[in-house]
Amino acid sequence: MSCVTPWRTAIWSLLRQALAAELEQAQHPLLLRLAAEADSKRFAALSEIVLDHALLADGSQLENPADYVQRMNKLLLELDSSAGTS
């Protein structure tokens, strides 16, 4: 289970506000996908993955790599199941 820390919750809130304000200028597909997400739980899950990717790309270590792997596995399974229904 993912540990939701107060700073992550604050980042999600700021990210959602920034995406809403800058949607017309958003060019990256991940940002566009996040901006279009209506489900708050799904938005939180996706934004946490994007945040972890940014941390990894910056050379940082994740607080809990096992949680990251679980979130990625869940996302990949969701993508696989939705591909079968379209």
NULO-573676 format. One line per field, with one value per residue: residue number from 1; residue in three letters; chain; x, y, z of N, C-alpha, C, O in turn. Coordinates in steps of 0.05 Angstrom, whole numbers, padded with zeros to 5 digits. Layout:
<nodes>
nr	NUM ... .
rest	ALA ... .
kette	A ... .
nX	X ... .
nY	Y ... .
nZ	Z ... .
caX	X ... .
caY	Y ... .
caZ	Z ... .
cX	X ... .
cY	Y ... .
cZ	Z ... .
oX	X ... .
oY	Y ... .
oZ	Z ... .
</nodes>
This chain:
<nodes>
nr	1 2 3 4 5 6 7 8 9 10 11 12 13 14 15 16 17 18 19 20 21 22 23 24 25 26 27 28 29 30 31 32 33 34 35 36 37 38 39 40 41 42 43 44 45 46 47 48 49 50 51 52 53 54 55 56 57 58 59 60 61 62 63 64 65 66 67 68 69 70 71 72 73 74 75 76 77 78 79 80 81 82 83 84 85 86 .
rest	MET SER CYS VAL THR PRO TRP ARG THR ALA ILE TRP SER LEU LEU ARG GLN ALA LEU ALA ALA GLU LEU GLU GLN ALA GLN HIS PRO LEU LEU LEU ARG LEU ALA ALA GLU ALA ASP SER LYS ARG PHE ALA ALA LEU SER GLU ILE VAL LEU ASP HIS ALA LEU LEU ALA ASP GLY SER GLN LEU GLU ASN PRO ALA ASP TYR VAL GLN ARG MET ASN LYS LEU LEU LEU GLU LEU ASP SER SER ALA GLY THR SER .
kette	A A A A A A A A A A A A A A A A A A A A A A A A A A A A A A A A A A A A A A A A A A A A A A A A A A A A A A A A A A A A A A A A A A A A A A A A A A A A A A A A A A A A A A .
nX	00017 00010 00045 00019 00043 00041 00067 00066 00011 00002 00033 00004 -00043 -00024 -00004 -00051 -00078 -00042 -00043 -00096 -00096 -00059 -00072 -00081 -00030 -00002 00038 00062 00048 00038 00025 -00021 -00054 -00059 -00084 -00133 -00156 -00210 -00223 -00206 -00175 -00149 -00121 -00087 -00056 -00032 -00004 00031 00064 00086 00114 00151 00179 00203 00236 00270 00293 00322 00362 00353 00337 00283 00235 00209 00220 00194 00139 00134 00144 00099 00058 00070 00064 00009 -00012 00007 -00021 -00073 -00072 -00063 -00111 -00149 -00135 -00151 -00206 -00219 .
nY	-00024 00044 00097 00156 00217 00281 00321 00299 00299 00354 00368 00341 00371 00422 00409 00394 00443 00475 00448 00456 00511 00518 00487 00497 00508 00462 00412 00363 00294 00264 00304 00325 00280 00275 00323 00315 00276 00256 00227 00228 00193 00163 00204 00218 00171 00168 00217 00210 00170 00198 00237 00205 00185 00233 00243 00199 00208 00253 00232 00219 00180 00136 00140 00093 00042 -00007 00004 00038 00001 -00032 00004 00016 -00036 -00044 -00003 -00019 -00068 -00049 -00020 -00061 -00091 -00054 -00047 -00094 -00088 -00049 .
nZ	00000 -00016 00015 00034 00040 00074 00043 -00008 -00018 -00018 -00063 -00103 -00102 -00116 -00167 -00194 -00194 -00223 -00272 -00287 -00294 -00334 -00378 -00433 -00451 -00441 -00465 -00460 -00464 -00417 -00379 -00403 -00400 -00344 -00332 -00355 -00324 -00287 -00242 -00175 -00144 -00183 -00208 -00167 -00162 -00213 -00215 -00174 -00194 -00238 -00209 -00182 -00226 -00243 -00199 -00202 -00253 -00242 -00213 -00161 -00102 -00088 -00035 -00021 -00057 -00067 -00063 -00107 -00149 -00142 -00154 -00208 -00231 -00222 -00254 -00305 -00310 -00310 -00358 -00394 -00387 -00403 -00456 -00478 -00480 -00516 .
caX	00000 00026 00045 00013 00054 00029 00079 00056 -00016 00005 00043 -00018 -00061 -00011 -00002 -00077 -00084 -00025 -00052 -00121 -00090 -00041 -00080 -00077 -00001 00009 00045 00072 00025 00032 00011 -00048 -00069 -00065 -00103 -00159 -00165 -00231 -00223 -00185 -00157 -00132 -00103 -00066 -00039 -00016 00014 00053 00082 00101 00132 00172 00195 00219 00257 00290 00307 00340 00383 00346 00328 00256 00232 00200 00220 00174 00113 00136 00141 00071 00042 00075 00052 -00020 -00017 00011 -00043 -00097 -00069 -00067 -00139 -00164 -00128 -00167 -00234 -00224 .
caY	00000 00069 00116 00183 00236 00307 00336 00289 00310 00382 00368 00334 00393 00443 00400 00396 00472 00484 00437 00469 00538 00519 00466 00505 00508 00436 00398 00336 00276 00257 00327 00326 00258 00282 00345 00305 00255 00266 00211 00239 00171 00156 00227 00216 00149 00175 00239 00199 00156 00219 00249 00185 00185 00257 00239 00180 00221 00272 00217 00215 00153 00136 00133 00065 00030 -00029 00017 00047 -00022 -00040 00024 00011 -00061 -00039 00013 -00036 -00087 -00034 -00014 -00087 -00099 -00035 -00052 -00117 -00081 -00029 .
caZ	00000 -00018 00038 00024 00059 00070 00022 -00033 -00021 -00026 -00090 -00120 -00103 -00133 -00194 -00206 -00198 -00245 -00297 -00294 -00303 -00358 -00396 -00461 -00458 -00435 -00489 -00455 -00462 -00389 -00367 -00415 -00388 -00317 -00332 -00364 -00306 -00269 -00217 -00158 -00136 -00207 -00211 -00146 -00169 -00237 -00209 -00157 -00213 -00252 -00190 -00178 -00250 -00243 -00179 -00213 -00275 -00229 -00199 -00132 -00093 -00079 -00007 -00019 -00084 -00070 -00069 -00135 -00166 -00140 -00169 -00236 -00238 -00223 -00278 -00328 -00311 -00319 -00386 -00408 -00387 -00420 -00485 -00487 -00482 -00536 .
cX	00018 00023 00041 00022 00041 00041 00071 00028 -00015 00014 00021 -00037 -00050 -00010 -00029 -00084 -00067 -00035 -00078 -00115 -00075 -00048 -00075 -00048 00012 00014 00053 00048 00018 00017 -00018 -00065 -00077 -00086 -00132 -00171 -00186 -00232 -00200 -00165 -00138 -00112 -00080 -00046 -00020 00004 00037 00073 00099 00121 00156 00191 00214 00242 00279 00306 00327 00363 00377 00338 00299 00255 00226 00198 00200 00147 00112 00131 00112 00053 00045 00062 00022 -00027 -00014 -00011 -00069 -00095 -00073 -00096 -00156 -00159 -00145 -00196 -00240 -00225 .
cY	00025 00086 00144 00203 00263 00323 00326 00299 00339 00385 00361 00357 00416 00435 00402 00425 00482 00473 00450 00497 00539 00498 00473 00504 00481 00421 00369 00317 00268 00279 00329 00304 00264 00304 00336 00285 00267 00251 00219 00217 00164 00179 00225 00194 00156 00197 00229 00184 00177 00232 00230 00184 00210 00255 00221 00193 00242 00259 00213 00186 00156 00128 00103 00053 00008 -00018 00027 00023 -00032 -00022 00020 -00014 -00058 -00024 -00004 -00057 -00073 -00027 -00039 -00094 -00080 -00038 -00075 -00111 -00060 -00040 .
cZ	00000 00007 00027 00046 00054 00047 -00005 -00039 -00030 -00055 -00110 -00123 -00120 -00162 -00208 -00212 -00222 -00271 -00306 -00305 -00329 -00379 -00426 -00470 -00453 -00461 -00484 -00451 -00434 -00374 -00377 -00403 -00360 -00315 -00339 -00344 -00286 -00242 -00199 -00149 -00159 -00211 -00192 -00153 -00193 -00231 -00191 -00174 -00228 -00234 -00185 -00202 -00251 -00223 -00190 -00236 -00265 -00214 -00170 -00127 -00084 -00050 -00004 -00047 -00088 -00076 -00098 -00154 -00166 -00156 -00199 -00246 -00241 -00248 -00303 -00332 -00320 -00348 -00403 -00409 -00403 -00449 -00495 -00491 -00504 -00564 .
oX	00038 00001 00059 00009 00032 00027 00068 00021 -00031 00005 00018 -00046 -00064 -00014 -00031 -00095 -00078 -00034 -00082 -00129 -00077 -00031 -00066 -00042 00035 -00004 00051 00029 -00006 -00002 -00036 -00089 -00100 -00105 -00151 -00194 -00180 -00241 -00177 -00142 -00115 -00089 -00057 -00022 00004 00027 00059 00097 00123 00144 00179 00215 00237 00264 00302 00331 00348 00381 00395 00333 00292 00271 00236 00177 00189 00132 00092 00116 00101 00035 00026 00050 00010 -00046 -00031 -00020 -00084 -00115 -00086 -00106 -00175 -00176 -00152 -00211 -00263 -00230 .
oY	00026 00089 00155 00205 00269 00337 00341 00305 00347 00402 00374 00363 00427 00451 00410 00430 00497 00488 00455 00505 00558 00491 00456 00500 00477 00417 00352 00324 00264 00274 00335 00309 00259 00302 00347 00277 00285 00263 00217 00222 00159 00174 00229 00197 00151 00196 00239 00186 00173 00237 00239 00182 00208 00263 00226 00189 00247 00272 00203 00171 00177 00112 00090 00054 00005 -00030 00024 00026 -00039 -00031 00021 -00015 -00068 -00031 -00002 -00062 -00085 -00030 -00038 -00103 -00088 -00033 -00076 -00126 -00054 -00026 .
oZ	00014 00018 00013 00067 00032 00033 -00024 -00061 -00047 -00070 -00131 -00146 -00137 -00179 -00231 -00233 -00239 -00291 -00330 -00324 -00344 -00395 -00441 -00493 -00460 -00477 -00502 -00437 -00428 -00359 -00362 -00397 -00352 -00299 -00330 -00347 -00271 -00222 -00207 -00145 -00155 -00218 -00199 -00150 -00192 -00240 -00193 -00169 -00231 -00242 -00185 -00199 -00259 -00228 -00186 -00237 -00278 -00205 -00155 -00146 -00072 -00040 00014 -00060 -00110 -00091 -00111 -00173 -00186 -00170 -00215 -00268 -00260 -00262 -00321 -00354 -00335 -00363 -00424 -00430 -00416 -00466 -00519 -00504 -00509 -00583 .
</nodes>
